[in-house]
């Protein structure tokens, strides 16, 4: 599953500068493992910003509702 999520995220990012991912927890679990940066807790409808850092890492920023 992680490989499919990585391929989909990379494809989406290759076609647009900003991508909105709305998915079930399994996709975010895969992204968390790919980012090597654990979420403290990602509840339902919790906004987060994932941004590339260099070519091999990602940064995860949990957002408040006012930032969305």
C-alpha positions as CSV (number, residue, x, y, z in Angstrom):
1,X,0.0,0.0,0.0
2,X,2.8,2.4,0.8
3,X,4.2,2.0,-2.7
4,X,0.8,2.8,-4.3
5,X,0.3,5.9,-2.0
6,X,3.8,7.1,-2.8
7,X,3.2,6.7,-6.5
8,X,-0.1,8.5,-6.4
9,X,1.3,11.4,-4.3
10,X,4.3,11.8,-6.6
11,X,2.1,11.7,-9.7
12,X,-0.3,14.3,-8.2
13,X,2.7,16.5,-7.2
14,X,4.1,16.2,-10.6
15,X,1.0,17.7,-12.2
16,X,0.2,20.5,-9.7
17,X,2.1,22.6,-7.2
18,X,-0.6,22.1,-4.4
19,X,-2.5,18.8,-3.9
20,X,-5.4,18.2,-1.6
21,X,-5.6,14.6,-0.4
22,X,-8.9,13.5,1.2
23,X,-8.6,9.9,2.2
24,X,-9.2,7.3,4.9
25,X,-6.7,6.7,7.7
26,X,-4.8,4.0,5.9
27,X,-3.5,6.5,3.3
28,X,-2.3,8.8,6.0
29,X,-0.7,5.9,7.8
30,X,1.3,5.1,4.6
31,X,2.2,8.8,4.2
32,X,3.4,8.9,7.8
33,X,5.7,6.0,7.2
34,X,6.9,7.4,4.0
35,X,7.7,10.8,5.7
36,X,9.5,9.1,8.6
37,X,7.9,11.8,10.7
38,X,5.1,10.5,13.0
39,X,1.8,12.2,13.6
40,X,1.0,12.7,17.2
41,X,-2.5,11.7,16.5
42,X,-4.5,12.2,13.3
43,X,-8.2,12.1,14.2
44,X,-11.0,12.3,11.7
45,X,-11.2,15.4,9.6
46,X,-7.9,16.7,11.0
47,X,-6.1,19.0,8.5
48,X,-2.4,18.5,7.9
49,X,0.1,20.0,5.5
50,X,2.7,17.7,4.1
51,X,5.5,19.5,2.3
52,X,8.6,18.1,0.5
53,X,12.0,18.9,2.1
54,X,14.7,18.2,-0.4
55,X,14.3,15.2,-2.6
56,X,13.8,12.5,-0.1
57,X,12.1,13.9,3.0
58,X,8.7,15.4,3.9
59,X,7.6,17.7,6.7
60,X,4.3,17.2,8.4
61,X,2.5,20.3,9.9
62,X,-0.7,19.8,11.8
63,X,-3.1,22.7,11.0
64,X,-5.8,24.4,13.0
65,X,-9.2,24.8,11.4
66,X,-8.6,28.5,11.0
67,X,-5.6,27.8,8.8
68,X,-7.5,25.7,6.3
